[in-house]
Amino acid sequence: MDYHHGRFGNQAERFGTLWSVEVAVTPRLDDGMQPFARWDVATRAPNWSTRTDYRILRWEDIIGTLDARPDPVRLWRGFGGLWDFLCGGAARGYFRASPRYGFFFFFPYLIAALFLGAGLVAGGLVFWAAGLVLPAPLAGLLALAAGIATFFGLFHRPGRDWRLHQALDDWDLARDYLHDRTPVVDARLDRFADVLLKAVEAGAHDEILLVGHSLGATLMLGVIDRALERNPALADGAVRVNLLTCGATIPKLALHGKGGKVRRQAARVAATRGLTWVEYQARHDAINFYKFHPVTLRRAGFDRPEPSQPLLRNANIKEMLTHAKLKRLRWHAMRLHYQFLLANEQKAPYDYFMFALGPLPFPDLSSRPEGPVGRFAADGSLIA
């Protein structure tokens, strides 16, 4: 989690340089026992200043447990998760919702097939070479061992470098969450809900902005749903409660035949009085569902009133990064996916740090397609 603090400080500094504002990030203020890492951020410009109580919900122990599993277990569990989503009708829904996400779903199959093919070739070569001097049964055993070793060698590297491990762990976790087989995750969501309720009830903040990225968007729905169970008037008070989902994959579970829990939570959050929910989607991010509504589960356009929250906004990464940088990252799908949580190189309608650290309320910034563009002078001053 110190890595996240360091990266945040680096990215916040870049944000300050871009918008000509002063940003000061404190050291971590948590003791490691809470379900979040915490630090404060002071942001200042000539005619405004803010203080942000910034918290990152902690998952590193859960992710670390998944990552530490032996490769055979990861293969079995990960492809079991993929098979569940395939049989549950979700994969078919992905191609209807976002063809690129449909191809992303089959990415682990393609990479595993590539490694399997390499293993078969290696085994065949060993069988041919060994068969010249050894009996066929012994040559067959050597070929089998060579094929298996080649497959798992490639699975370990470059499989990990190509994010195959991460993808399989993600599908395994998603499958278990869908079927309510994640007691550790559920307990963490309960604790997150307690943190949210205490922050609202304390009344020490003008605004609370909850952010869910990727699978975290689905989990954040679970947090808010739990908080609403305990306090249905969660967003009715003086403290504004907002939800930003970005690079979100809520339809990943909601399109499954047994995704009723996620569909119900999304509908409840969308209907919560006083809560503003906006989802930003990016065409260059193959892992989000571009122009697809996470509640109605239908194709939808940007900036248009829908029967349900969230309002969909365009996070055009071409406007966020320079052309040269975007060209370098074109084939780095995960890096583009994470851009939602990083500092921009250019002023753009989507700016995570302006949403989190800036002086304007999130409903105000997200209410216009231009976002913060045109609201600040060259010296960082807020334009009245």
C-alpha positions in Angstrom: 0.0 0.0 0.0 3.0 2.3 0.4 3.4 1.9 -3.4 -0.1 3.3 -3.9 0.8 6.3 -1.6 4.0 7.0 -3.5 2.3 6.7 -6.9 -0.5 9.0 -5.7 1.9 11.6 -4.6 3.7 11.4 -7.9 0.5 11.7 -9.9 -0.9 14.5 -7.7 2.3 16.5 -8.4 1.7 16.1 -12.1 -1.9 17.2 -11.7 -0.7 20.3 -9.9 1.8 21.1 -12.6 -0.9 20.7 -15.3 -3.5 22.9 -13.6 -1.0 25.4 -11.9 -2.1 24.5 -8.4 -0.2 23.6 -5.2 -0.7 20.1 -4.0 0.6 18.8 -0.6 0.2 15.1 0.3 0.8 14.0 3.9 2.4 10.7 4.8 0.1 7.8 5.5 -2.1 8.5 8.5 -3.4 5.0 9.1 -1.7 2.4 11.2 -2.4 -0.5 8.8 -5.2 -2.0 11.0 -8.1 -0.2 9.2 -9.7 -1.5 6.0 -8.2 1.5 4.2 -5.0 3.3 3.7 -5.4 7.0 4.4 -3.6 10.4 3.8 -4.7 14.0 3.6 -4.3 16.2 0.6 -4.2 20.0 0.7 -4.8 21.7 -2.7 -4.5 25.5 -3.2 -4.8 28.1 -6.0 -5.0 31.9 -5.9 -8.8 32.0 -5.0 -9.6 28.6 -3.6 -8.3 25.8 -1.4 -9.5 22.4 -0.4 -8.6 19.6 2.0 -9.3 16.0 1.0 -9.4 13.1 3.4 -8.2 10.5 0.8 -8.8 6.8 1.5 -8.0 3.7 -0.6 -9.9 0.6 0.4 -7.5 -2.2 1.0 -7.6 -5.4 -0.9 -3.9 -6.3 -1.1 -4.2 -9.2 1.3 -7.0 -10.8 -0.7 -5.2 -10.2 -4.0 -2.0 -11.5 -2.5 -3.6 -14.8 -1.4 -4.9 -15.3 -4.9 -1.6 -14.4 -6.5 0.3 -16.9 -4.2 -1.5 -19.9 -5.4 0.4 -22.6 -7.4 0.0 -22.3 -11.2 -2.0 -25.5 -11.6 -4.6 -24.3 -9.1 -4.7 -20.9 -10.8 -5.3 -22.6 -14.2 -8.1 -24.9 -12.8 -9.8 -22.1 -10.9 -9.4 -19.4 -13.5 -10.7 -21.4 -16.4 -13.4 -22.7 -14.2 -14.5 -19.1 -13.7 -14.4 -18.4 -17.4 -16.4 -21.5 -18.1 -19.0 -20.4 -15.6 -19.5 -17.1 -17.4 -19.5 -18.8 -20.7 -22.3 -21.3 -19.6 -24.2 -18.5 -17.8 -24.8 -16.6 -21.0 -22.5 -13.7 -20.0 -20.0 -14.2 -22.9 -22.8 -13.9 -25.4 -24.0 -10.8 -23.7 -20.5 -9.3 -23.9 -20.4 -9.4 -27.7 -23.8 -7.7 -27.7 -22.7 -5.1 -25.2 -19.1 -4.5 -26.3 -17.5 -6.7 -28.9 -14.0 -5.7 -27.7 -14.9 -6.9 -24.2 -16.1 -10.2 -25.8 -12.6 -10.6 -27.4 -11.0 -9.7 -24.0 -13.1 -12.5 -22.4 -11.4 -15.0 -24.8 -7.9 -13.6 -24.3 -7.0 -16.2 -21.6 -8.2 -19.0 -23.9 -6.0 -17.7 -26.8 -2.9 -17.3 -24.7 -3.3 -20.7 -23.1 -3.8 -22.3 -26.5 -0.6 -20.7 -27.7 1.3 -22.1 -24.7 -0.3 -25.5 -25.2 0.7 -25.5 -28.9 4.3 -24.7 -27.9 4.2 -27.5 -25.4 2.9 -30.0 -28.1 5.7 -28.9 -30.4 8.3 -29.3 -27.7 6.9 -32.7 -26.8 6.9 -33.8 -30.4 10.5 -32.7 -30.9 11.6 -34.6 -27.8 9.7 -37.7 -28.8 11.3 -37.7 -32.2 14.8 -37.1 -30.9 14.5 -39.6 -28.0 12.9 -42.2 -30.2 16.1 -42.5 -32.1 17.9 -44.0 -29.1 15.2 -45.0 -26.6 12.1 -47.3 -26.5 8.9 -45.7 -27.5 7.3 -45.8 -24.0 10.3 -44.0 -22.4 10.5 -41.6 -25.3 6.8 -40.9 -24.8 7.3 -40.1 -21.1 10.1 -37.8 -21.8 8.0 -36.0 -24.5 5.1 -35.7 -22.0 7.4 -34.2 -19.4 9.0 -31.8 -21.9 5.5 -30.7 -23.1 4.2 -30.1 -19.6 7.4 -28.3 -18.6 7.2 -26.1 -21.7 3.6 -25.2 -21.0 4.1 -24.3 -17.4 7.4 -22.5 -18.1 5.6 -20.2 -20.6 2.6 -19.8 -18.3 4.9 -18.6 -15.6 6.9 -16.3 -18.0 5.7 -14.6 -20.2 2.2 -15.5 -18.9 2.6 -13.3 -15.8 4.1 -10.5 -17.9 1.1 -10.7 -20.2 -1.3 -10.4 -17.3 -2.7 -13.9 -17.8 -2.3 -14.7 -14.1 -4.1 -11.5 -13.2 -6.9 -12.2 -15.7 -7.5 -15.8 -14.4 -7.5 -14.7 -10.7 -10.0 -11.9 -11.6 -12.4 -14.4 -13.3 -12.1 -16.8 -10.4 -12.9 -14.0 -7.9 -15.7 -12.7 -10.0 -17.3 -16.2 -10.3 -17.1 -16.7 -6.5 -18.5 -13.3 -5.8 -21.4 -13.9 -8.2 -22.3 -17.1 -6.3 -21.8 -15.7 -2.8 -18.7 -17.7 -2.1 -16.4 -14.9 -1.0 -16.9 -14.6 2.8 -13.6 -12.6 3.2 -14.6 -10.1 0.5 -18.1 -9.8 2.0 -16.7 -9.1 5.4 -14.4 -6.4 3.9 -17.4 -4.8 2.1 -19.2 -4.8 5.5 -16.3 -2.9 7.0 -16.2 -0.5 4.1 -19.9 0.2 4.6 -19.3 1.0 8.2 -16.5 3.5 7.2 -18.9 5.2 4.8 -21.8 5.4 7.3 -19.5 6.9 10.0 -18.1 9.5 7.5 -21.7 10.5 6.6 -22.9 10.6 10.1 -19.9 12.6 11.4 -20.8 15.4 9.0 -17.2 16.6 8.8 -17.1 16.6 5.0 -18.9 18.8 2.5 -18.9 15.9 0.0 -18.0 12.2 -0.2 -16.9 10.9 -3.6 -16.9 7.1 -3.9 -14.8 5.8 -6.8 -15.1 2.4 -8.3 -12.7 1.3 -11.0 -12.9 -1.9 -13.1 -14.2 -4.8 -10.9 -14.1 -2.3 -8.0 -17.1 -0.6 -9.4 -19.2 -3.7 -8.9 -17.8 -4.1 -5.3 -18.6 -0.5 -4.6 -22.2 -1.1 -5.4 -22.1 -3.8 -2.7 -20.7 -1.3 -0.2 -23.4 1.3 -0.9 -26.1 -1.4 -0.9 -25.0 -2.5 2.6 -24.9 1.1 3.8 -28.4 1.7 2.5 -29.6 -1.4 4.3 -28.5 0.3 7.6 -29.4 3.8 6.7 -31.9 4.3 3.8 -31.5 8.1 4.2 -27.7 7.8 3.5 -27.7 10.6 0.9 -30.5 12.7 2.2 -28.4 14.8 4.6 -26.1 17.8 4.3 -23.2 15.7 3.3 -23.4 15.1 -0.5 -22.7 11.4 -1.4 -21.6 10.8 -5.0 -20.4 7.8 -7.0 -17.9 7.9 -9.8 -17.5 4.6 -11.8 -14.7 4.6 -14.4 -13.3 1.8 -16.5 -16.2 -0.1 -14.9 -17.1 -3.7 -15.6 -20.5 -3.9 -13.8 -22.0 -5.7 -16.8 -19.4 -8.4 -16.5 -21.4 -9.9 -13.7 -24.8 -8.3 -14.4 -25.1 -10.0 -17.8 -24.6 -13.4 -16.2 -27.9 -15.4 -15.9 -27.3 -15.5 -12.1 -26.2 -11.9 -11.8 -29.4 -10.9 -10.0 -27.5 -9.6 -7.0 -25.5 -7.2 -9.0 -28.5 -6.1 -11.1 -30.5 -5.4 -7.9 -27.7 -3.5 -6.2 -27.1 -1.4 -9.4 -30.8 -0.5 -9.6 -31.0 0.4 -5.9 -28.0 2.7 -6.0 -29.3 4.3 -9.2 -32.6 5.0 -7.5 -31.1 6.4 -4.3 -32.5 9.9 -3.6 -29.8 12.5 -3.3 -27.0 10.3 -4.6 -25.3 11.4 -7.9 -23.9 8.6 -9.9 -21.9 9.3 -13.1 -20.0 6.7 -15.1 -17.1 7.7 -17.4 -16.2 5.3 -20.3 -13.4 5.3 -22.8 -13.3 4.0 -26.3 -9.6 3.3 -26.0 -10.1 1.1 -23.0 -11.0 -2.4 -24.2 -11.8 -3.6 -20.7 -14.7 -1.2 -20.0 -18.2 -1.4 -21.6 -18.1 1.6 -23.9 -21.5 3.2 -24.5 -23.3 0.5 -22.5 -25.5 1.3 -19.6 -24.7 -0.7 -16.4 -28.3 -0.6 -15.0 -30.5 -0.8 -18.1 -28.0 -3.2 -19.7 -28.7 -1.6 -23.1 -26.6 0.3 -25.6 -26.7 4.0 -24.6 -25.2 7.3 -25.8 -23.2 9.9 -23.8 -24.7 13.0 -22.3 -28.3 11.8 -22.8 -31.0 11.5 -20.1 -31.7 7.9 -19.4 -34.5 6.3 -17.4 -32.0 5.5 -14.7 -28.7 6.7 -13.3 -25.8 6.7 -14.0 -25.3 9.5 -16.5 -22.8 8.3 -19.0 -19.9 10.6 -19.9 -17.1 10.2 -22.4 -13.6 9.9 -21.0 -11.7 10.4 -24.3 -8.1 9.3 -23.6 -7.0 11.0 -26.8 -7.7 14.3 -24.9 -6.1 13.1 -21.7 -2.7 12.0 -23.2 -0.5 13.4 -25.8 -0.6 11.8 -29.3 2.9 10.4 -28.8 2.1 8.9 -25.4 -1.1 7.3 -26.6 0.7 5.8 -29.6 3.2 4.2 -27.3 0.5 2.8 -25.1 -1.8 1.5 -27.9 -1.0 -2.1 -27.3 -0.8 -1.8 -23.5 -4.4 -2.6 -22.6 -4.0 -2.6 -18.8 -2.0 0.7 -18.8 -4.8 2.4 -20.7 -7.3 0.8 -18.4 -5.5 2.3 -15.4 -5.4 5.8 -17.0 -8.7 6.5 -15.3 -6.9 6.8 -11.9 -3.7 8.6 -13.2 -2.9 12.2 -13.9 -3.6 13.6 -17.3 -1.0 15.1 -19.6 -3.5 17.5 -21.0 -6.5 19.3 -19.6 -9.6 17.2 -20.4 -13.2 16.7 -19.5 -12.2 13.7 -17.4 -9.7 14.4 -14.7 -9.6 12.1 -11.8 -7.5 14.4 -9.6 -9.7 17.4 -10.3 -12.7 15.4 -9.3 -11.0 14.2 -6.1 -9.0 17.3 -5.1 -10.6 20.3 -6.9 -12.9 22.9 -5.4 -16.1 22.2 -7.4 -18.6 19.6 -6.3 -18.6 16.4 -8.3 -22.3 16.9 -9.5 -21.2 20.4 -10.8 -18.1 19.2 -12.6 -19.8 16.1 -14.1 -23.0 18.0 -15.1 -21.3 19.4 -18.2 -19.6 17.4 -21.0 -16.6 19.8 -20.8 -16.0 18.9 -17.1 -13.4 21.2 -15.6 -12.2 22.5 -19.0 -12.9 26.2 -19.1 -13.6 26.5 -15.4 -10.0 27.5 -14.4 -7.7 30.3 -15.5 -4.1 29.7 -16.5 -2.9 30.4 -12.9 -5.3 27.9 -11.5 -7.9 30.4 -10.3 -11.5 29.3 -10.4 -13.4 31.3 -13.0 -16.6 32.6 -11.5 
